[in-house]
Amino acid sequence: PRRFASFLRLSTDASAWFFSSLFRSLPFYHAVCLVFYGVSINFTVQYGYCMEEERTVLLTRQTRETYGQEYDKHLFEQYKLYVEMADRVSSRRMLANSFFVGVHTALIAAFAVLLKERILTPTLVGTVPFVSVLLLCFLWWRIVASYRQLNSGKFKVIHEIEQLLPLAPYKAEWKILGEGKNLKRYRPITHVENWVPLCFGLLYILLGIALFVKA
């Protein structure tokens, strides 16, 4: 994992250097640098560039003998509640994505109209909207990454709880799907979601370039 994280960090740093060199002459050059270096830093944190060894979480607080006769019943109730909470996190993530997709689709259309009517001018003031939407794309990307980390933690806890139950359906399903490592079996949707904000950011950059090319 350390080598992969190091390679990923070097790749994102190289991409940031390439794009910053490409757009150096444009007024929103610093915004482009900010977005790409922000992505680089967050990839480092997300994939554990400075990883520590995982520690076993102490999940159970009491044994069946000390808890009493309601142990199995309450264990299963807590398991159902925790699975429901994990489902709600996924639902909130989908709602957030739907909101941002709707907002950015409307913004792309608005920017296209403004460029066509030549309302936006190739000045420092004209670049402010582009900087704002690029920062909004970065915020969207970070929210998706945060939800991904939260969901990963919740399902690790679910796998731990299933060790105390007769069946472990989530653990079995995850193994059948290759634990997210075999992309032919299963490609986690969060991996795809991470690219959507970046694609919108690229569209804004292209629109910004069009603004100065037409000038």
Secondary structure as GFF3:
##gff-version 3
##sequence-region A 1 215
A	DSSP	alpha_helix	2	22	.	.	.	ID=ss1
A	DSSP	alpha_helix	29	46	.	.	.	ID=ss2
A	DSSP	alpha_helix	64	67	.	.	.	ID=ss3
A	DSSP	alpha_helix	71	116	.	.	.	ID=ss4
A	DSSP	alpha_helix	124	162	.	.	.	ID=ss5
A	DSSP	alpha_helix	169	176	.	.	.	ID=ss6
A	DSSP	three_ten_helix	178	180	.	.	.	ID=ss7
A	DSSP	alpha_helix	189	193	.	.	.	ID=ss8
A	DSSP	alpha_helix	195	214	.	.	.	ID=ss9
###
